[in-house]
Amino acid sequence: MENDPNVTVQQKKLLTVEDIQSIFKIGKTTAYQLMRSSGFPALRVNHRLYVSQEALDDWIRTYSGRQFLI
């Protein structure tokens, strides 16, 4: 499913660093910094970083209107 071109970011349950780059319009380095920062709901599986769509939505609601520093 991760490489399926017919699956949109909104349909994925686990998002990758590349998805975070696309969602927030940020570069790879910034996406990695964000996903490694404390307070961001990322999880690591075999050296890869993921965030669930649900956790990302909750994080966005929590920090909406506030500044999140990396």
MOPAC internal coordinates of N, CA, C and O (Angstrom, degrees):
PM7 1SCF
backbone

  N    0.0000 0     0.00 0     0.00 0    0    0    0
  C    1.4427 1     0.00 0     0.00 0    1    0    0
  C    1.5192 1   110.84 1     0.00 0    2    1    0
  O    1.2310 1   119.83 1   148.22 1    3    2    1
  N    1.3377 1   117.94 1   -31.78 1    3    2    1
  C    1.4553 1   121.08 1  -177.28 1    5    3    2
  C    1.5217 1   111.89 1   -60.61 1    6    5    3
  O    1.2310 1   119.70 1   144.17 1    7    6    5
  N    1.3253 1   118.19 1   -35.83 1    7    6    5
  C    1.4571 1   121.59 1  -177.57 1    9    7    6
  C    1.5184 1   113.12 1  -100.97 1   10    9    7
  O    1.2310 1   119.22 1  -174.12 1   11   10    9
  N    1.3019 1   119.09 1     5.88 1   11   10    9
  C    1.4606 1   122.99 1  -179.30 1   13   11   10
  C    1.5235 1   109.57 1   -73.71 1   14   13   11
  O    1.2310 1   119.48 1   -64.15 1   15   14   13
  N    1.3360 1   118.61 1   115.85 1   15   14   13
  C    1.4663 1   120.80 1  -178.03 1   17   15   14
  C    1.5260 1   113.65 1   -67.45 1   18   17   15
  O    1.2310 1   120.22 1   166.61 1   19   18   17
  N    1.3294 1   117.19 1   -13.39 1   19   18   17
  C    1.4619 1   120.67 1  -179.69 1   21   19   18
  C    1.5210 1   113.08 1   -88.19 1   22   21   19
  O    1.2310 1   120.07 1   173.88 1   23   22   21
  N    1.3221 1   117.46 1    -6.12 1   23   22   21
  C    1.4601 1   122.13 1  -178.76 1   25   23   22
  C    1.5242 1   108.58 1   -96.83 1   26   25   23
  O    1.2310 1   120.62 1   -56.71 1   27   26   25
  N    1.3244 1   116.43 1   123.29 1   27   26   25
  C    1.4606 1   120.30 1   179.17 1   29   27   26
  C    1.5250 1   109.74 1   -86.19 1   30   29   27
  O    1.2310 1   120.95 1   -15.23 1   31   30   29
  N    1.3247 1   115.80 1   164.77 1   31   30   29
  C    1.4642 1   120.93 1   178.34 1   33   31   30
  C    1.5188 1   109.54 1   -57.57 1   34   33   31
  O    1.2310 1   119.94 1   140.98 1   35   34   33
  N    1.3320 1   117.71 1   -39.02 1   35   34   33
  C    1.4591 1   121.27 1  -178.14 1   37   35   34
  C    1.5285 1   112.41 1   -65.29 1   38   37   35
  O    1.2310 1   119.52 1   156.91 1   39   38   37
  N    1.3232 1   118.53 1   -23.09 1   39   38   37
  C    1.4569 1   121.56 1  -178.85 1   41   39   38
  C    1.5239 1   113.00 1   -87.69 1   42   41   39
  O    1.2310 1   120.12 1   164.92 1   43   42   41
  N    1.3124 1   117.38 1   -15.08 1   43   42   41
  C    1.4591 1   120.77 1  -178.59 1   45   43   42
  C    1.5179 1   110.91 1   -75.57 1   46   45   43
  O    1.2310 1   120.75 1   -33.41 1   47   46   45
  N    1.3185 1   116.16 1   146.59 1   47   46   45
  C    1.4614 1   120.74 1   175.08 1   49   47   46
  C    1.5138 1   110.86 1   -92.02 1   50   49   47
  O    1.2310 1   120.18 1   145.69 1   51   50   49
  N    1.3400 1   117.27 1   -34.31 1   51   50   49
  C    1.4619 1   122.02 1   176.15 1   53   51   50
  C    1.5222 1   108.28 1  -116.87 1   54   53   51
  O    1.2310 1   121.29 1   -51.81 1   55   54   53
  N    1.3174 1   115.13 1   128.19 1   55   54   53
  C    1.4497 1   121.19 1  -178.87 1   57   55   54
  C    1.5213 1   110.33 1  -102.42 1   58   57   55
  O    1.2310 1   120.57 1   -33.36 1   59   58   57
  N    1.3171 1   116.51 1   146.64 1   59   58   57
  C    1.4602 1   123.31 1  -179.02 1   61   59   58
  C    1.5275 1   110.10 1  -100.05 1   62   61   59
  O    1.2310 1   121.11 1    -4.34 1   63   62   61
  N    1.3184 1   115.47 1   175.66 1   63   62   61
  C    1.4646 1   121.05 1   175.51 1   65   63   62
  C    1.5295 1   109.69 1   -57.65 1   66   65   63
  O    1.2310 1   120.29 1   138.68 1   67   66   65
  N    1.3123 1   117.06 1   -41.32 1   67   66   65
  C    1.4579 1   121.22 1   179.75 1   69   67   66
  C    1.5270 1   111.08 1   -62.38 1   70   69   67
  O    1.2310 1   120.23 1   141.90 1   71   70   69
  N    1.3301 1   117.17 1   -38.10 1   71   70   69
  C    1.4671 1   120.74 1   176.98 1   73   71   70
  C    1.5239 1   110.83 1   -64.28 1   74   73   71
  O    1.2310 1   120.62 1   138.10 1   75   74   73
  N    1.3371 1   116.43 1   -41.90 1   75   74   73
  C    1.4699 1   121.13 1   179.06 1   77   75   74
  C    1.5269 1   109.80 1   -63.32 1   78   77   75
  O    1.2310 1   120.33 1   139.49 1   79   78   77
  N    1.3315 1   116.98 1   -40.51 1   79   78   77
  C    1.4616 1   120.79 1   175.92 1   81   79   78
  C    1.5226 1   110.17 1   -56.37 1   82   81   79
  O    1.2310 1   120.62 1   132.37 1   83   82   81
  N    1.3015 1   116.43 1   -47.63 1   83   82   81
  C    1.4623 1   121.83 1  -177.57 1   85   83   82
  C    1.5253 1   112.32 1   -66.81 1   86   85   83
  O    1.2310 1   120.29 1   136.44 1   87   86   85
  N    1.3145 1   117.05 1   -43.56 1   87   86   85
  C    1.4682 1   121.70 1  -177.87 1   89   87   86
  C    1.5261 1   110.89 1   -63.30 1   90   89   87
  O    1.2310 1   120.44 1   133.29 1   91   90   89
  N    1.3388 1   116.76 1   -46.71 1   91   90   89
  C    1.4619 1   120.99 1  -174.30 1   93   91   90
  C    1.5279 1   113.68 1   -96.72 1   94   93   91
  O    1.2310 1   120.39 1   178.20 1   95   94   93
  N    1.3377 1   116.85 1    -1.80 1   95   94   93
  C    1.4753 1   121.04 1  -179.09 1   97   95   94
  C    1.5310 1   110.99 1    55.82 1   98   97   95
  O    1.2310 1   121.75 1  -127.81 1   99   98   97
  N    1.3319 1   114.26 1    52.19 1   99   98   97
  C    1.4616 1   121.07 1  -179.98 1  101   99   98
  C    1.5198 1   109.01 1  -125.63 1  102  101   99
  O    1.2310 1   120.80 1   -15.97 1  103  102  101
  N    1.3178 1   116.07 1   164.03 1  103  102  101
  C    1.4505 1   120.90 1   179.42 1  105  103  102
  C    1.5194 1   112.44 1   -78.65 1  106  105  103
  O    1.2310 1   121.34 1    -7.52 1  107  106  105
  N    1.3105 1   115.04 1   172.48 1  107  106  105
  C    1.4661 1   121.65 1  -177.23 1  109  107  106
  C    1.5220 1   111.78 1   -62.32 1  110  109  107
  O    1.2310 1   120.21 1   134.59 1  111  110  109
  N    1.3375 1   117.21 1   -45.41 1  111  110  109
  C    1.4642 1   120.81 1  -179.07 1  113  111  110
  C    1.5263 1   110.89 1   -61.03 1  114  113  111
  O    1.2310 1   120.27 1   134.84 1  115  114  113
  N    1.3159 1   117.08 1   -45.16 1  115  114  113
  C    1.4684 1   121.16 1   179.56 1  117  115  114
  C    1.5223 1   110.62 1   -65.54 1  118  117  115
  O    1.2310 1   120.11 1   141.40 1  119  118  117
  N    1.3199 1   117.40 1   -38.60 1  119  118  117
  C    1.4696 1   120.75 1   178.29 1  121  119  118
  C    1.5255 1   110.61 1   -62.71 1  122  121  119
  O    1.2310 1   120.49 1   136.99 1  123  122  121
  N    1.3337 1   116.66 1   -43.01 1  123  122  121
  C    1.4653 1   119.71 1   177.28 1  125  123  122
  C    1.5304 1   110.80 1   -65.02 1  126  125  123
  O    1.2310 1   120.02 1   138.29 1  127  126  125
  N    1.3311 1   117.57 1   -41.71 1  127  126  125
  C    1.4604 1   120.15 1   178.19 1  129  127  126
  C    1.5227 1   110.64 1   -61.11 1  130  129  127
  O    1.2310 1   120.45 1   136.91 1  131  130  129
  N    1.3104 1   116.74 1   -43.09 1  131  130  129
  C    1.4654 1   121.06 1   179.28 1  133  131  130
  C    1.5212 1   110.47 1   -62.19 1  134  133  131
  O    1.2310 1   120.39 1   131.81 1  135  134  133
  N    1.3254 1   116.87 1   -48.19 1  135  134  133
  C    1.4585 1   119.98 1  -176.53 1  137  135  134
  C    1.5271 1   112.76 1   -68.50 1  138  137  135
  O    1.2310 1   120.23 1   156.75 1  139  138  137
  N    1.3300 1   117.17 1   -23.25 1  139  138  137
  C    1.4711 1   120.63 1   178.05 1  141  139  138
  C    1.5265 1   112.81 1   -91.24 1  142  141  139
  O    1.2310 1   120.06 1   172.05 1  143  142  141
  N    1.3126 1   117.50 1    -7.95 1  143  142  141
  C    1.4596 1   120.41 1  -176.07 1  145  143  142
  C    1.5273 1   111.22 1   -75.42 1  146  145  143
  O    1.2310 1   121.52 1   -31.19 1  147  146  145
  N    1.3337 1   114.69 1   148.81 1  147  146  145
  C    1.4603 1   118.38 1   177.62 1  149  147  146
  C    1.5221 1   107.54 1   -70.20 1  150  149  147
  O    1.2310 1   120.77 1   -37.99 1  151  150  149
  N    1.2821 1   116.13 1   142.01 1  151  150  149
  C    1.4531 1   120.60 1  -177.79 1  153  151  150
  C    1.5201 1   113.06 1    98.38 1  154  153  151
  O    1.2310 1   120.34 1   161.93 1  155  154  153
  N    1.3310 1   116.95 1   -18.07 1  155  154  153
  C    1.4650 1   120.04 1   176.72 1  157  155  154
  C    1.5240 1   107.90 1   -93.67 1  158  157  155
  O    1.2310 1   119.97 1   -46.95 1  159  158  157
  N    1.3324 1   117.66 1   133.05 1  159  158  157
  C    1.4712 1   121.18 1  -170.87 1  161  159  158
  C    1.5301 1   115.77 1   -81.54 1  162  161  159
  O    1.2310 1   120.26 1  -134.24 1  163  162  161
  N    1.3177 1   117.11 1    45.76 1  163  162  161
  C    1.4709 1   120.08 1   179.84 1  165  163  162
  C    1.5185 1   111.20 1   -82.03 1  166  165  163
  O    1.2310 1   121.30 1   -24.49 1  167  166  165
  N    1.3167 1   115.11 1   155.51 1  167  166  165
  C    1.4573 1   120.05 1   173.03 1  169  167  166
  C    1.5186 1   108.29 1  -129.73 1  170  169  167
  O    1.2310 1   121.13 1   -29.30 1  171  170  169
  N    1.2990 1   115.45 1   150.70 1  171  170  169
  C    1.4620 1   121.23 1  -177.94 1  173  171  170
  C    1.5247 1   108.56 1  -109.75 1  174  173  171
  O    1.2310 1   121.49 1   -50.09 1  175  174  173
  N    1.3318 1   114.75 1   129.91 1  175  174  173
  C    1.4596 1   121.52 1   176.52 1  177  175  174
  C    1.5260 1   106.81 1  -131.27 1  178  177  175
  O    1.2310 1   120.74 1   -65.14 1  179  178  177
  N    1.3209 1   116.18 1   114.86 1  179  178  177
  C    1.4715 1   121.29 1  -179.86 1  181  179  178
  C    1.5274 1   112.37 1    48.56 1  182  181  179
  O    1.2310 1   120.41 1  -127.80 1  183  182  181
  N    1.2978 1   116.83 1    52.20 1  183  182  181
  C    1.4681 1   123.77 1   176.90 1  185  183  182
  C    1.5277 1   113.74 1    69.80 1  186  185  183
  O    1.2310 1   119.64 1  -170.42 1  187  186  185
  N    1.3205 1   118.29 1     9.58 1  187  186  185
  C    1.4616 1   121.01 1   176.78 1  189  187  186
  C    1.5248 1   108.54 1  -111.89 1  190  189  187
  O    1.2310 1   120.83 1   -35.19 1  191  190  189
  N    1.3198 1   116.01 1   144.81 1  191  190  189
  C    1.4644 1   121.45 1  -179.85 1  193  191  190
  C    1.5201 1   110.61 1  -101.64 1  194  193  191
  O    1.2310 1   121.30 1   -42.24 1  195  194  193
  N    1.3281 1   115.12 1   137.76 1  195  194  193
  C    1.4568 1   122.10 1   178.24 1  197  195  194
  C    1.5235 1   108.55 1  -138.83 1  198  197  195
  O    1.2310 1   121.05 1   -20.60 1  199  198  197
  N    1.3113 1   115.60 1   159.40 1  199  198  197
  C    1.4553 1   121.89 1   169.74 1  201  199  198
  C    1.5215 1   106.56 1  -141.17 1  202  201  199
  O    1.2310 1   120.49 1   -42.96 1  203  202  201
  N    1.3231 1   116.66 1   137.04 1  203  202  201
  C    1.4587 1   118.58 1   178.85 1  205  203  202
  C    1.5281 1   109.06 1   -74.28 1  206  205  203
  O    1.2310 1   120.88 1   -30.87 1  207  206  205
  N    1.3075 1   115.93 1   149.13 1  207  206  205
  C    1.4619 1   120.53 1   179.54 1  209  207  206
  C    1.5223 1   109.99 1   -59.03 1  210  209  207
  O    1.2310 1   120.44 1   139.77 1  211  210  209
  N    1.3289 1   116.76 1   -40.23 1  211  210  209
  C    1.4632 1   121.16 1   179.98 1  213  211  210
  C    1.5333 1   111.62 1   -63.83 1  214  213  211
  O    1.2310 1   120.51 1   135.36 1  215  214  213
  N    1.3396 1   116.62 1   -44.64 1  215  214  213
  C    1.4675 1   120.27 1   179.54 1  217  215  214
  C    1.5239 1   110.81 1   -65.64 1  218  217  215
  O    1.2310 1   120.32 1   141.60 1  219  218  217
  N    1.3326 1   117.00 1   -38.40 1  219  218  217
  C    1.4661 1   120.25 1   177.71 1  221  219  218
  C    1.5271 1   110.48 1   -63.91 1  222  221  219
  O    1.2310 1   120.39 1   136.35 1  223  222  221
  N    1.3180 1   116.85 1   -43.65 1  223  222  221
  C    1.4710 1   120.63 1   178.08 1  225  223  222
  C    1.5272 1   110.77 1   -59.70 1  226  225  223
  O    1.2310 1   120.40 1   136.26 1  227  226  225
  N    1.3312 1   116.85 1   -43.74 1  227  226  225
  C    1.4685 1   120.90 1   177.99 1  229  227  226
  C    1.5227 1   110.93 1   -63.30 1  230  229  227
  O    1.2310 1   120.22 1   137.43 1  231  230  229
  N    1.3344 1   117.18 1   -42.57 1  231  230  229
  C    1.4611 1   122.24 1   179.69 1  233  231  230
  C    1.5285 1   110.17 1   -62.41 1  234  233  231
  O    1.2310 1   120.45 1   137.15 1  235  234  233
  N    1.3217 1   116.74 1   -42.85 1  235  234  233
  C    1.4705 1   120.74 1   178.82 1  237  235  234
  C    1.5214 1   110.27 1   -62.68 1  238  237  235
  O    1.2310 1   120.11 1   136.75 1  239  238  237
  N    1.3306 1   117.40 1   -43.25 1  239  238  237
  C    1.4723 1   120.16 1   178.14 1  241  239  238
  C    1.5316 1   110.50 1   -62.30 1  242  241  239
  O    1.2310 1   120.13 1   139.69 1  243  242  241
  N    1.3122 1   117.35 1   -40.31 1  243  242  241
  C    1.4616 1   121.86 1  -179.49 1  245  243  242
  C    1.5230 1   111.48 1   -63.91 1  246  245  243
  O    1.2310 1   120.27 1   137.22 1  247  246  245
  N    1.3160 1   117.09 1   -42.78 1  247  246  245
  C    1.4605 1   121.06 1  -175.21 1  249  247  246
  C    1.5296 1   113.61 1   -98.37 1  250  249  247
  O    1.2310 1   120.13 1  -175.88 1  251  250  249
  N    1.3125 1   117.35 1     4.12 1  251  250  249
  C    1.4626 1   120.46 1   179.41 1  253  251  250
  C    1.5391 1   109.70 1   -60.65 1  254  253  251
  O    1.2310 1   120.98 1   -52.72 1  255  254  253
  N    1.3298 1   115.72 1   127.28 1  255  254  253
  C    1.4537 1   120.82 1   179.53 1  257  255  254
  C    1.5118 1   113.85 1    83.99 1  258  257  255
  O    1.2310 1   120.32 1   177.67 1  259  258  257
  N    1.3423 1   116.99 1    -2.33 1  259  258  257
  C    1.4658 1   121.25 1   178.61 1  261  259  258
  C    1.5243 1   108.95 1  -120.48 1  262  261  259
  O    1.2310 1   121.00 1   -19.45 1  263  262  261
  N    1.2893 1   115.70 1   160.55 1  263  262  261
  C    1.4483 1   120.81 1   178.80 1  265  263  262
  C    1.5106 1   109.80 1   -91.71 1  266  265  263
  O    1.2310 1   120.75 1   -46.44 1  267  266  265
  N    1.3106 1   116.16 1   133.56 1  267  266  265
  C    1.4646 1   121.89 1   176.42 1  269  267  266
  C    1.5148 1   107.31 1  -112.53 1  270  269  267
  O    1.2310 1   120.46 1   -63.73 1  271  270  269
  N    1.3152 1   116.73 1   116.27 1  271  270  269
  C    1.4581 1   121.02 1  -177.88 1  273  271  270
  C    1.5288 1   109.80 1   -95.48 1  274  273  271
  O    1.2310 1   121.30 1   -42.63 1  275  274  273
  N    1.3105 1   115.11 1   137.37 1  275  274  273
  C    1.4686 1   121.15 1  -179.26 1  277  275  274
  C    1.5163 1   108.12 1   -96.77 1  278  277  275
  O    1.2310 1   120.10 1   180.00 1  279  278  277

